[in-house]
Amino acid sequence: MSTTAGDAFTTRFDGPAPEVAVSNDIIKRGLIVAPVLIAIAAVIWGGDGAWSSTYAIAIVLLNFALAAALIAGAARISVGLMMGATMFGYLIRLALIFLAVWLVKDAGWISLPALGSTIIVTHLGLLFWEMKYVALSLSQPGLKSDAPQLSREQTI
C-alpha cells in the first residue's frame, strides 16, 4: 500500500501522547526544584528576587504545559497541523514569555536579573534533567519504561 504526500499530512495520531507525559514529568521536577531556586534568588536579590523567581518558574512550567498541549491537540487532527503547531507554537510561546516579562518589567516587586536568570536556568536545567528519563526511540517515544532494557549483546 503506497502513501502519498497528501495522506502523510492528513494522517492523525491516535493513542497516548508522549509529549504530555514528558511535559508532566518536567513540571513535577520543576515543582520539586522550585523552592531551592526561590531560596537562592531570595538570598541573592532579597524578597523581590524571591517573587521574581516564583513568577519566572510559573512562566516556564506554563510554557512546557502549553507546548505539550499544542502538539498533542494538533496531532489528533493531522500531522500537517502538528508540524505547524510545533513551529508556530514555538514562536507564539516565545512571544508569550516576552509579554509576561514586559507586563511586569516596571512593577515594584520585580527584580529583572532574578527573573531573567531564573527563566534561563529553569528552562535549561529542567530540559537537561529530563534527558535522563526520556526514551530516545521512535518505536517507544516518551518516558523510559520501568522494564529492564536489554543490552545489545542480549538481543543478538
DSSP file (Angstrom, degrees, kcal/mol; ACC not computed):
  #  RESIDUE AA STRUCTURE BP1 BP2  ACC     N-H-->O    O-->H-N    N-H-->O    O-->H-N    TCO  KAPPA ALPHA  PHI   PSI    X-CA   Y-CA   Z-CA
    1    1 A M              0   0    0      0, 0.0     2,-0.3     0, 0.0     0, 0.0   0.000 360.0 360.0 360.0 123.6    0.0    0.0    0.0
    2    2 A S        -     0   0    0      0, 0.0     2,-0.5     0, 0.0     0, 0.0  -0.636 360.0-145.9 -94.8 151.8    1.6    3.3   -1.0
    3    3 A T        -     0   0    0     -2,-0.3     2,-0.2     4,-0.0     0, 0.0  -0.960  10.3-148.8-117.1 130.4    1.2    6.6    0.8
    4    4 A T     >  -     0   0    0     -2,-0.5     4,-1.7     1,-0.1     3,-0.2  -0.494  30.6-106.8 -91.1 166.7    1.1    9.9   -1.0
    5    5 A A  H  > S+     0   0    0      1,-0.2     4,-1.5     2,-0.2     5,-0.2   0.861 120.4  57.3 -61.2 -35.6    2.3   13.1    0.4
    6    6 A G  H  > S+     0   0    0      1,-0.2     4,-1.3     2,-0.2    -1,-0.2   0.889 104.7  51.0 -62.9 -39.1   -1.3   14.3    0.9
    7    7 A D  H  > S+     0   0    0     -3,-0.2     4,-1.3     1,-0.2    -1,-0.2   0.878 105.1  57.2 -64.7 -37.2   -2.0   11.3    3.1
    8    8 A A  H  < S+     0   0    0     -4,-1.7    71,-0.3     1,-0.2    -1,-0.2   0.873 109.0  45.2 -63.2 -36.5    1.0   12.0    5.2
    9    9 A F  H  < S+     0   0    0     -4,-1.5    71,-2.0     1,-0.2    72,-0.4   0.749 115.8  45.3 -80.7 -22.7   -0.3   15.5    6.1
   10   10 A T  H  < S+     0   0    0     -4,-1.3    -2,-0.2    68,-0.2    -1,-0.2   0.546  86.4 110.1 -97.7  -7.1   -3.8   14.4    6.8
   11   11 A T     <  -     0   0    0     -4,-1.3    68,-2.1    -5,-0.1     2,-0.3  -0.396  55.6-153.7 -64.5 143.6   -2.9   11.4    8.9
   12   12 A R        -     0   0    0     66,-0.2     2,-0.6    67,-0.1    64,-0.2  -0.847  11.3-123.2-119.4 157.6   -3.7   11.8   12.6
   13   13 A F        -     0   0    0     62,-2.9     2,-0.3    -2,-0.3    65,-0.0  -0.892  26.9-176.0-103.1 122.6   -2.2   10.3   15.7
   14   14 A D        +     0   0    0     -2,-0.6    62,-0.0     2,-0.0    61,-0.0  -0.787  45.6  44.8-107.9 158.7   -4.5    8.4   18.0
   15   15 A G  S    S-     0   0    0     -2,-0.3    -2,-0.1     2,-0.0    61,-0.0  -0.609  98.5  -7.1 106.8-168.4   -3.4    6.9   21.3
   16   16 A P        -     0   0    0      0, 0.0     3,-0.1     0, 0.0    -2,-0.0  -0.265  59.8-132.7 -66.8 149.4   -1.3    8.2   24.1
   17   17 A A    >>  -     0   0    0      1,-0.2     4,-1.4     2,-0.0     3,-0.8  -0.875  15.1-168.6-103.9 103.5    0.5   11.5   23.7
   18   18 A P  H 3> S+     0   0    0      0, 0.0     4,-2.5     0, 0.0     5,-0.2   0.809  84.6  62.8 -64.0 -28.3    4.2   11.1   24.8
   19   19 A E  H 3> S+     0   0    0      1,-0.2     4,-2.3     2,-0.2     5,-0.1   0.846 102.1  50.7 -66.4 -31.6    4.7   14.8   24.8
   20   20 A V  H <> S+     0   0    0     -3,-0.8     4,-2.7     2,-0.2    -1,-0.2   0.905 110.3  49.1 -70.3 -41.4    2.1   15.3   27.5
   21   21 A A  H  X S+     0   0    0     -4,-1.4     4,-1.9     2,-0.2    -2,-0.2   0.914 113.7  46.2 -63.4 -42.7    3.7   12.6   29.7
   22   22 A V  H  X S+     0   0    0     -4,-2.5     4,-2.4     2,-0.2    -2,-0.2   0.923 113.3  49.4 -65.8 -43.8    7.2   14.2   29.2
   23   23 A S  H  X S+     0   0    0     -4,-2.3     4,-2.6     1,-0.2    -2,-0.2   0.912 110.1  50.5 -62.6 -43.0    5.8   17.7   30.0
   24   24 A N  H  X S+     0   0    0     -4,-2.7     4,-2.2     1,-0.2    -1,-0.2   0.889 110.5  50.4 -61.7 -37.9    4.0   16.5   33.1
   25   25 A D  H  X S+     0   0    0     -4,-1.9     4,-2.2     2,-0.2    -2,-0.2   0.904 110.3  49.3 -66.1 -41.4    7.3   14.9   34.3
   26   26 A I  H  X S+     0   0    0     -4,-2.4     4,-2.5     2,-0.2    -2,-0.2   0.914 110.4  50.9 -62.7 -42.6    9.1   18.1   33.6
   27   27 A I  H  X S+     0   0    0     -4,-2.6     4,-2.3     2,-0.2    -2,-0.2   0.904 108.5  51.6 -63.9 -41.5    6.5   20.1   35.6
   28   28 A K  H  X S+     0   0    0     -4,-2.2     4,-1.5     1,-0.2    -1,-0.2   0.925 112.0  46.6 -59.7 -44.4    6.8   17.7   38.5
   29   29 A R  H  X S+     0   0    0     -4,-2.2     4,-2.2     1,-0.2    -2,-0.2   0.876 110.1  54.3 -66.0 -36.6   10.6   18.1   38.6
   30   30 A G  H  X S+     0   0    0     -4,-2.5     4,-1.4     1,-0.2    -1,-0.2   0.888 107.3  49.6 -63.7 -38.9   10.1   21.9   38.3
   31   31 A L  H  < S+     0   0    0     -4,-2.3    -1,-0.2     1,-0.2    -2,-0.2   0.818 109.9  52.6 -69.2 -29.4    7.9   21.9   41.4
   32   32 A I  H  < S+     0   0    0     -4,-1.5     4,-0.3    -5,-0.2    -2,-0.2   0.917 116.6  37.1 -69.5 -43.0   10.4   19.9   43.2
   33   33 A V  H  X S+     0   0    0     -4,-2.2     4,-2.1     1,-0.2     3,-0.5   0.617  94.5  89.1 -86.3 -13.5   13.3   22.3   42.5
   34   34 A A  H  X S+     0   0    0     -4,-1.4     4,-2.8     1,-0.2     5,-0.3   0.889  83.8  52.4 -55.6 -47.2   11.2   25.5   42.7
   35   35 A P  H  > S+     0   0    0      0, 0.0     4,-2.2     0, 0.0    -1,-0.2   0.876 110.1  49.8 -60.1 -34.4   11.7   26.1   46.5
   36   36 A V  H  > S+     0   0    0     -3,-0.5     4,-2.4    -4,-0.3    -2,-0.2   0.934 112.4  46.4 -67.4 -45.7   15.5   25.8   46.0
   37   37 A L  H  X S+     0   0    0     -4,-2.1     4,-2.4     1,-0.2    -1,-0.2   0.901 113.3  49.3 -63.5 -40.7   15.5   28.3   43.2
   38   38 A I  H  X S+     0   0    0     -4,-2.8     4,-2.2    -5,-0.2    -1,-0.2   0.906 111.2  49.8 -65.3 -40.9   13.3   30.7   45.0
   39   39 A A  H  X S+     0   0    0     -4,-2.2     4,-2.2    -5,-0.3    -2,-0.2   0.909 110.6  49.5 -64.7 -42.1   15.5   30.4   48.1
   40   40 A I  H  X S+     0   0    0     -4,-2.4     4,-2.2     1,-0.2    -2,-0.2   0.925 112.1  48.1 -62.5 -44.2   18.7   31.1   46.1
   41   41 A A  H  X S+     0   0    0     -4,-2.4     4,-3.2     1,-0.2     5,-0.4   0.868 109.9  53.0 -64.5 -36.1   17.0   34.1   44.4
   42   42 A A  H  X S+     0   0    0     -4,-2.2     4,-1.5     7,-0.3    -1,-0.2   0.890 110.0  47.9 -66.0 -39.1   15.9   35.4   47.9
   43   43 A V  H  < S+     0   0    0     -4,-2.2    -2,-0.2     2,-0.2    -1,-0.2   0.911 120.8  36.5 -67.1 -41.8   19.5   35.1   49.2
   44   44 A I  H  < S+     0   0    0     -4,-2.2    -2,-0.2    -5,-0.2    -3,-0.2   0.931 136.6  15.8 -78.5 -46.7   21.0   36.9   46.2
   45   45 A W  H  X S-     0   0    0     -4,-3.2     4,-0.6     1,-0.3     3,-0.4   0.343  97.6-132.6-115.4   4.9   18.2   39.5   45.4
   46   46 A G  H  X  -     0   0    0     -4,-1.5     4,-1.8    -5,-0.4    -1,-0.3  -0.351  61.4 -26.0  78.9-159.0   16.1   39.6   48.5
   47   47 A G  H  > S+     0   0    0      1,-0.2     4,-2.4     2,-0.2     5,-0.2   0.866 137.9  54.4 -61.6 -39.4   12.3   39.5   48.6
   48   48 A D  H  > S+     0   0    0     -3,-0.4     4,-2.4     1,-0.2    63,-0.5   0.881 107.4  52.2 -62.7 -36.4   11.9   40.9   45.2
   49   49 A G  H  X S+     0   0    0     -4,-0.6     4,-2.6     2,-0.2    -7,-0.3   0.885 107.9  51.1 -65.4 -38.8   14.2   38.2   43.9
   50   50 A A  H  X S+     0   0    0     -4,-1.8     4,-2.2    -9,-0.3    -2,-0.2   0.928 113.0  44.6 -64.8 -45.2   12.1   35.5   45.5
   51   51 A W  H  X S+     0   0    0     -4,-2.4     4,-2.3     2,-0.2    -2,-0.2   0.903 114.5  49.6 -65.4 -39.9    8.8   36.9   44.0
   52   52 A S  H  X S+     0   0    0     -4,-2.4     4,-2.5    57,-0.3    -2,-0.2   0.899 110.7  49.6 -65.0 -40.8   10.5   37.3   40.6
   53   53 A S  H  X S+     0   0    0     -4,-2.6     4,-2.5     2,-0.2    -1,-0.2   0.894 109.9  51.1 -65.4 -40.1   11.9   33.7   40.7
   54   54 A T  H  X S+     0   0    0     -4,-2.2     4,-2.0     2,-0.2    -2,-0.2   0.924 111.9  47.1 -61.7 -44.8    8.4   32.4   41.6
   55   55 A Y  H  X S+     0   0    0     -4,-2.3     4,-2.1     1,-0.2    -2,-0.2   0.905 112.0  50.6 -63.0 -42.5    6.9   34.3   38.7
   56   56 A A  H  X S+     0   0    0     -4,-2.5     4,-2.4     2,-0.2    -2,-0.2   0.900 108.6  50.9 -64.2 -42.2    9.6   33.0   36.4
   57   57 A I  H  X S+     0   0    0     -4,-2.5     4,-2.7     1,-0.2     5,-0.2   0.900 109.4  51.4 -63.4 -40.3    9.1   29.4   37.4
   58   58 A A  H  X S+     0   0    0     -4,-2.0     4,-2.3     2,-0.2     5,-0.2   0.910 109.5  50.5 -62.3 -41.5    5.4   29.8   36.8
   59   59 A I  H  X S+     0   0    0     -4,-2.1     4,-2.1     2,-0.2    -2,-0.2   0.935 112.5  46.5 -60.0 -47.1    6.2   31.1   33.3
   60   60 A V  H  X S+     0   0    0     -4,-2.4     4,-2.2     2,-0.2    -2,-0.2   0.926 113.4  46.9 -64.9 -46.2    8.5   28.2   32.5
   61   61 A L  H  X S+     0   0    0     -4,-2.7     4,-2.1     1,-0.2    -1,-0.2   0.892 113.4  48.8 -66.9 -38.2    6.2   25.5   33.7
   62   62 A L  H  X S+     0   0    0     -4,-2.3     4,-2.7    -5,-0.2    -1,-0.2   0.863 108.4  55.8 -65.8 -34.9    3.2   27.0   31.9
   63   63 A N  H  X S+     0   0    0     -4,-2.1     4,-2.3    -5,-0.2    -2,-0.2   0.927 108.7  46.1 -62.5 -45.6    5.4   27.2   28.8
   64   64 A F  H  X S+     0   0    0     -4,-2.2     4,-2.1     2,-0.2    -2,-0.2   0.910 114.0  48.6 -63.8 -41.7    6.1   23.5   28.9
   65   65 A A  H  X S+     0   0    0     -4,-2.1     4,-2.4     1,-0.2    -2,-0.2   0.911 111.7  49.0 -65.1 -41.9    2.5   22.6   29.5
   66   66 A L  H  X S+     0   0    0     -4,-2.7     4,-2.6     2,-0.2     5,-0.2   0.894 108.9  53.3 -65.3 -40.1    1.3   24.8   26.6
   67   67 A A  H  X S+     0   0    0     -4,-2.3     4,-2.2     1,-0.2     5,-0.2   0.939 111.8  44.7 -60.0 -47.3    3.9   23.3   24.3
   68   68 A A  H  X S+     0   0    0     -4,-2.1     4,-2.8     1,-0.2     5,-0.3   0.904 113.2  50.9 -65.1 -41.1    2.7   19.8   25.1
   69   69 A A  H  X S+     0   0    0     -4,-2.4     4,-2.4     1,-0.2     5,-0.3   0.910 110.5  49.0 -64.8 -41.9   -1.0   20.8   24.8
   70   70 A L  H  X S+     0   0    0     -4,-2.6     4,-2.2     2,-0.2    -1,-0.2   0.937 116.1  42.1 -62.2 -46.7   -0.4   22.4   21.4
   71   71 A I  H  X S+     0   0    0     -4,-2.2     4,-2.5    -5,-0.2    -2,-0.2   0.937 116.7  46.7 -68.8 -46.1    1.4   19.4   20.0
   72   72 A A  H  X S+     0   0    0     -4,-2.8     4,-1.1    -5,-0.2    -2,-0.2   0.911 114.7  47.2 -64.4 -41.9   -0.9   16.8   21.4
   73   73 A G  H  < S+     0   0    0     -4,-2.4     4,-0.4    -5,-0.3     3,-0.3   0.911 114.6  45.6 -65.7 -42.4   -4.0   18.6   20.3
   74   74 A A  H >X S+     0   0    0     -4,-2.2     4,-2.4    -5,-0.3     3,-1.3   0.857 106.2  59.7 -70.0 -35.0   -2.8   19.2   16.8
   75   75 A A  H 3< S+     0   0    0     -4,-2.5   -62,-2.9     1,-0.3    -1,-0.2   0.810  98.8  58.7 -64.4 -28.7   -1.5   15.6   16.4
   76   76 A R  T 3< S+     0   0    0     -4,-1.1    -1,-0.3    -3,-0.3    -2,-0.2   0.661 112.3  41.0 -74.0 -14.7   -5.0   14.3   17.0
   77   77 A I  T <4 S-     0   0    0     -3,-1.3     2,-0.3    -4,-0.4    -2,-0.2   0.884 129.0 -37.9 -96.4 -56.5   -6.2   16.4   14.0
   78   78 A S     X  -     0   0    0     -4,-2.4     4,-1.9     1,-0.1    -1,-0.3  -0.975  41.0-117.0-166.8 158.0   -3.4   15.9   11.4
   79   79 A V  H  > S+     0   0    0    -68,-2.1     4,-2.4   -71,-0.3     5,-0.2   0.882 115.0  55.5 -66.7 -38.4    0.3   15.6   11.1
   80   80 A G  H  > S+     0   0    0    -71,-2.0     4,-2.1     1,-0.2    -1,-0.2   0.917 108.6  46.8 -60.8 -43.7    0.5   18.8    9.0
   81   81 A L  H  > S+     0   0    0    -72,-0.4     4,-3.0    -7,-0.2    -1,-0.2   0.876 109.5  55.1 -66.0 -36.3   -1.2   20.7   11.7
   82   82 A M  H  X S+     0   0    0     -4,-1.9     4,-2.3    -8,-0.4    -2,-0.2   0.916 107.7  49.1 -62.5 -42.3    1.1   19.2   14.3
   83   83 A M  H  X S+     0   0    0     -4,-2.4     4,-2.3     1,-0.2     5,-0.2   0.920 113.9  45.9 -63.1 -42.8    4.1   20.4   12.3
   84   84 A G  H  X>S+     0   0    0     -4,-2.1     4,-2.9     1,-0.2     5,-0.6   0.898 112.0  50.9 -65.7 -40.4    2.6   23.9   12.1
   85   85 A A  H  X5S+     0   0    0     -4,-3.0     4,-1.3     1,-0.2    -1,-0.2   0.857 110.8  50.1 -65.9 -34.7    1.7   23.9   15.8
   86   86 A T  H  X5S+     0   0    0     -4,-2.3     4,-1.3    -5,-0.2    -2,-0.2   0.948 117.9  37.7 -67.7 -47.9    5.2   22.9   16.6
   87   87 A M  H  X5S+     0   0    0     -4,-2.3     4,-1.2     2,-0.2    -2,-0.2   0.965 127.3  32.8 -70.5 -53.6    6.9   25.6   14.5
   88   88 A F  H  X5S+     0   0    0     -4,-2.9     4,-2.6     1,-0.2    -3,-0.2   0.807 113.1  62.2 -77.2 -27.9    4.5   28.5   15.1
   89   89 A G  H  X<S+     0   0    0     -4,-1.3     4,-2.9    -5,-0.6    -1,-0.2   0.878 100.8  54.4 -61.5 -37.4    3.7   27.4   18.6
   90   90 A Y  H  X S+     0   0    0     -4,-1.3     4,-2.3     2,-0.2    -1,-0.2   0.937 110.6  45.1 -60.7 -46.7    7.4   27.9   19.5
   91   91 A L  H  X S+     0   0    0     -4,-1.2     4,-2.1     2,-0.2    -2,-0.2   0.896 113.8  49.6 -64.9 -39.8    7.2   31.5   18.2
   92   92 A I  H  X S+     0   0    0     -4,-2.6     4,-2.3     2,-0.2    -2,-0.2   0.912 110.8  49.5 -65.3 -42.0    3.9   32.1   20.0
   93   93 A R  H  X S+     0   0    0     -4,-2.9     4,-2.2     2,-0.2    -2,-0.2   0.878 109.5  51.7 -67.5 -36.2    5.3   30.8   23.3
   94   94 A L  H  X S+     0   0    0     -4,-2.3     4,-2.5     2,-0.2    -1,-0.2   0.913 110.3  49.6 -62.3 -41.5    8.4   33.0   22.9
   95   95 A A  H  X S+     0   0    0     -4,-2.1     4,-2.8     1,-0.2    -2,-0.2   0.886 109.3  51.7 -64.5 -38.2    6.1   36.0   22.4
   96   96 A L  H  X S+     0   0    0     -4,-2.3     4,-2.6     2,-0.2    -1,-0.2   0.890 109.4  49.4 -66.6 -38.2    4.0   35.0   25.4
   97   97 A I  H  X S+     0   0    0     -4,-2.2     4,-2.1     2,-0.2     5,-0.2   0.936 112.1  48.8 -64.0 -45.0    7.2   34.8   27.6
   98   98 A F  H  X S+     0   0    0     -4,-2.5     4,-3.0     1,-0.2    -2,-0.2   0.929 112.7  48.2 -57.7 -45.9    8.2   38.2   26.2
   99   99 A L  H  X S+     0   0    0     -4,-2.8     4,-2.4     1,-0.2    -2,-0.2   0.898 109.0  53.0 -62.8 -41.3    4.7   39.6   27.0
  100  100 A A  H  X S+     0   0    0     -4,-2.6     4,-0.6     1,-0.2    -1,-0.2   0.876 115.1  41.1 -63.4 -37.1    4.8   38.1   30.5
  101  101 A V  H >X S+     0   0    0     -4,-2.1     4,-0.8     2,-0.2     3,-0.8   0.913 113.6  52.6 -74.9 -43.7    8.1   39.8   31.3
  102  102 A W  H >< S+     0   0    0     -4,-3.0     3,-0.6     1,-0.2     4,-0.3   0.859 103.9  57.7 -61.6 -36.6    7.2   43.1   29.6
  103  103 A L  H 3< S+     0   0    0     -4,-2.4    -1,-0.2     1,-0.2    -2,-0.2   0.787 117.8  31.2 -66.2 -27.0    4.0   43.4   31.6
  104  104 A V  H X< S+     0   0    0     -3,-0.8     3,-1.8    -4,-0.6    -1,-0.2   0.363  84.7 107.4-112.4   5.2    5.8   43.3   34.9
  105  105 A K  T << S+     0   0    0     -4,-0.8     7,-0.2    -3,-0.6    -1,-0.1   0.782  89.5  37.4 -58.4 -28.9    9.1   45.0   34.0
  106  106 A D  T 3  S+     0   0    0     -4,-0.3    -1,-0.3    -3,-0.2    -2,-0.1   0.337  88.1 122.9-104.8   6.3    8.3   48.1   35.9
  107  107 A A    X   -     0   0    0     -3,-1.8     3,-1.0     1,-0.1    -3,-0.1  -0.348  67.3-126.4 -68.4 150.4    6.5   46.5   38.8
  108  108 A G  T 3  S+     0   0    0      1,-0.2    -1,-0.1     3,-0.0   -60,-0.1   0.748 106.2  52.2 -69.6 -24.3    7.9   47.3   42.2
  109  109 A W  T 3  S+     0   0    0     -5,-0.1     2,-0.3   -58,-0.1   -57,-0.3   0.435  89.2 102.6 -92.6   0.5    8.2   43.7   43.2
  110  110 A I    <   -     0   0    0     -3,-1.0     2,-0.5    -6,-0.2   -61,-0.2  -0.651  47.7-168.4 -93.9 141.2   10.2   42.6   40.2
  111  111 A S     >  -     0   0    0    -63,-0.5     4,-2.8    -2,-0.3     5,-0.2  -0.952   9.9-160.6-119.6 106.5   14.0   42.0   40.0
  112  112 A L  H  > S+     0   0    0     -2,-0.5     4,-2.9     1,-0.2     5,-0.3   0.865  89.3  52.3 -61.6 -38.5   14.8   41.7   36.3
  113  113 A P  H  > S+     0   0    0      0, 0.0     4,-2.3     0, 0.0     5,-0.2   0.918 113.3  45.1 -62.7 -39.0   18.1   39.9   36.9
  114  114 A A  H  > S+     0   0    0      2,-0.2     4,-2.1    -3,-0.2    -2,-0.2   0.916 115.2  48.0 -67.9 -42.2   16.4   37.3   39.1
  115  115 A L  H  X S+     0   0    0     -4,-2.8     4,-2.2     2,-0.2     5,-0.2   0.956 115.7  42.8 -62.5 -52.0   13.5   36.9   36.6
  116  116 A G  H  X S+     0   0    0     -4,-2.9     4,-2.2     1,-0.2     5,-0.2   0.919 115.6  47.1 -63.6 -45.8   15.8   36.5   33.6
  117  117 A S  H  X S+     0   0    0     -4,-2.3     4,-2.8    -5,-0.3     5,-0.3   0.878 112.5  50.4 -67.3 -35.4   18.3   34.2   35.2
  118  118 A T  H  X S+     0   0    0     -4,-2.1     4,-2.5    -5,-0.2     5,-0.3   0.903 109.5  50.8 -68.5 -39.7   15.5   32.0   36.7
  119  119 A I  H  X S+     0   0    0     -4,-2.2     4,-2.1    -5,-0.2     5,-0.2   0.944 116.4  41.1 -60.8 -47.0   13.8   31.7   33.3
  120  120 A I  H  X S+     0   0    0     -4,-2.2     4,-2.4     2,-0.2     5,-0.3   0.949 118.3  44.5 -67.5 -50.0   17.0   30.7   31.6
  121  121 A V  H  X S+     0   0    0     -4,-2.8     4,-2.7    -5,-0.2     5,-0.3   0.894 115.4  48.3 -64.2 -40.4   18.3   28.4   34.4
  122  122 A T  H  X S+     0   0    0     -4,-2.5     4,-2.3    -5,-0.3     5,-0.3   0.933 112.9  46.8 -68.6 -45.6   14.9   26.7   34.9
  123  123 A H  H  X S+     0   0    0     -4,-2.1     4,-1.9    -5,-0.3    -2,-0.2   0.974 121.2  36.2 -58.1 -55.6   14.3   26.1   31.2
  124  124 A L  H  X S+     0   0    0     -4,-2.4     4,-2.6    -5,-0.2     5,-0.2   0.914 117.1  52.0 -67.7 -43.1   17.7   24.7   30.5
  125  125 A G  H  X S+     0   0    0     -4,-2.7     4,-2.4    -5,-0.3    -1,-0.2   0.922 111.7  45.4 -60.9 -45.7   18.1   22.9   33.8
  126  126 A L  H  X S+     0   0    0     -4,-2.3     4,-2.3    -5,-0.3    -1,-0.2   0.884 112.9  50.9 -67.2 -37.7   14.8   21.0   33.5
  127  127 A L  H  X S+     0   0    0     -4,-1.9     4,-1.1    -5,-0.3    -2,-0.2   0.929 113.4  44.4 -65.6 -44.0   15.4   20.1   29.9
  128  128 A F  H  < S+     0   0    0     -4,-2.6     4,-0.5     1,-0.2     3,-0.3   0.891 113.9  50.6 -67.1 -38.1   18.9   18.6   30.7
  129  129 A W  H >< S+     0   0    0     -4,-2.4     3,-1.0    -5,-0.2     4,-0.3   0.894 108.8  52.2 -64.1 -39.8   17.5   16.9   33.8
  130  130 A E  H >X S+     0   0    0     -4,-2.3     3,-1.8     1,-0.2     4,-0.8   0.734  89.6  78.5 -70.9 -22.5   14.7   15.3   31.8
  131  131 A M  T 3< S+     0   0    0     -4,-1.1     3,-0.4     1,-0.3    -1,-0.2   0.807  87.7  59.5 -57.7 -28.4   17.1   14.0   29.2
  132  132 A K  T <4 S+     0   0    0     -3,-1.0    -1,-0.3    -4,-0.5    -2,-0.2   0.737 110.4  41.0 -69.3 -22.0   17.9   11.1   31.6
  133  133 A Y  T <4 S+     0   0    0     -3,-1.8    11,-2.6    -4,-0.3     2,-0.4   0.439  91.3  96.9-110.2  -2.7   14.3   10.0   31.7
  134  134 A V  E  < S-A  143   0A   0     -4,-0.8     2,-0.6    -3,-0.4     9,-0.3  -0.762  70.9-129.7 -94.9 133.1   13.2   10.3   28.0
  135  135 A A  E     -A  142   0A   0      7,-3.3     2,-1.3    -2,-0.4     7,-0.6  -0.698  13.0-151.8 -78.7 121.0   13.3    7.2   25.8
  136  136 A L        +     0   0    0     -2,-0.6     2,-0.4     5,-0.1    -1,-0.1  -0.431  58.7 107.9 -93.4  61.4   15.2    8.2   22.6
  137  137 A S        -     0   0    0     -2,-1.3     3,-0.2     3,-0.3    -2,-0.1  -0.998  60.7-150.6-139.5 132.5   13.4    5.7   20.5
  138  138 A L  S    S+     0   0    0     -2,-0.4    -1,-0.1     1,-0.2    -2,-0.0   0.758 101.4  55.9 -72.8 -22.4   10.8    6.3   17.8
  139  139 A S  S    S+     0   0    0      1,-0.3    -1,-0.2    -3,-0.1    -3,-0.0   0.782 122.9  24.3 -79.5 -25.5    9.2    2.9   18.5
  140  140 A Q  S    S+     0   0    0     -3,-0.2    -3,-0.3     2,-0.1    -1,-0.3  -0.550  86.4 179.9-134.2  67.4    8.7    3.7   22.2
  141  141 A P        +     0   0    0      0, 0.0     2,-0.3     0, 0.0    -5,-0.1  -0.251  43.3  36.8 -72.0 159.6    8.6    7.5   22.5
  142  142 A G  E    S-A  135   0A   0     -7,-0.6    -7,-3.3    -5,-0.1     2,-0.1  -0.776 103.8  -0.5 107.6-148.6    8.1    9.3   25.7
  143  143 A L  E    S-A  134   0A   0     -2,-0.3    -9,-0.3    -9,-0.3     2,-0.1  -0.465  81.2 -97.6 -78.8 150.2    9.4    8.4   29.1
  144  144 A K        -     0   0    0    -11,-2.6    -1,-0.1    -2,-0.1     2,-0.1  -0.381  41.4-120.3 -63.9 143.0   11.6    5.4   29.6
  145  145 A S        -     0   0    0      1,-0.1    -1,-0.1     2,-0.1     4,-0.1  -0.422  14.0-120.9 -80.6 163.0    9.6    2.4   30.9
  146  146 A D  S    S+     0   0    0     -2,-0.1    -1,-0.1     2,-0.1     3,-0.1   0.570  80.9 110.0 -78.6  -9.3   10.5    0.7   34.2
  147  147 A A  S    S-     0   0    0      1,-0.1    -2,-0.1     0, 0.0     2,-0.1  -0.395  83.8 -99.1 -67.1 142.6   11.1   -2.6   32.4
  148  148 A P        -     0   0    0      0, 0.0     2,-0.4     0, 0.0    -1,-0.1  -0.394  38.1-126.6 -63.9 137.8   14.8   -3.6   32.2
  149  149 A Q        -     0   0    0     -2,-0.1     2,-0.3    -4,-0.1    -3,-0.0  -0.681  17.6-125.5 -87.7 137.1   16.4   -2.7   29.0
  150  150 A L        -     0   0    0     -2,-0.4     2,-0.1     1,-0.1    -1,-0.0  -0.609  22.8-129.5 -79.2 139.0   18.2   -5.4   27.0
  151  151 A S     >  -     0   0    0     -2,-0.3     4,-1.1     1,-0.1     3,-0.3  -0.360  27.9-103.6 -79.4 169.3   21.7   -4.8   26.1
  152  152 A R  H  > S+     0   0    0      1,-0.2     4,-0.7     2,-0.2     3,-0.4   0.874 121.8  54.7 -62.6 -36.7   22.9   -5.2   22.5
  153  153 A E  H  4 S+     0   0    0      1,-0.2     3,-0.4     2,-0.2    -1,-0.2   0.840 105.0  53.5 -66.4 -32.9   24.6   -8.5   23.4
  154  154 A Q  H  4 S+     0   0    0     -3,-0.3    -1,-0.2     1,-0.2    -2,-0.2   0.755 106.9  51.8 -74.2 -24.2   21.4   -9.9   24.9
  155  155 A T  H  <        0   0    0     -4,-1.1    -1,-0.2    -3,-0.4    -2,-0.2   0.618 360.0 360.0 -88.9 -11.8   19.4   -9.2   21.7
  156  156 A I     <        0   0    0     -4,-0.7    -1,-0.2    -3,-0.4    -2,-0.1   0.454 360.0 360.0 -87.4 360.0   21.8  -10.9   19.3
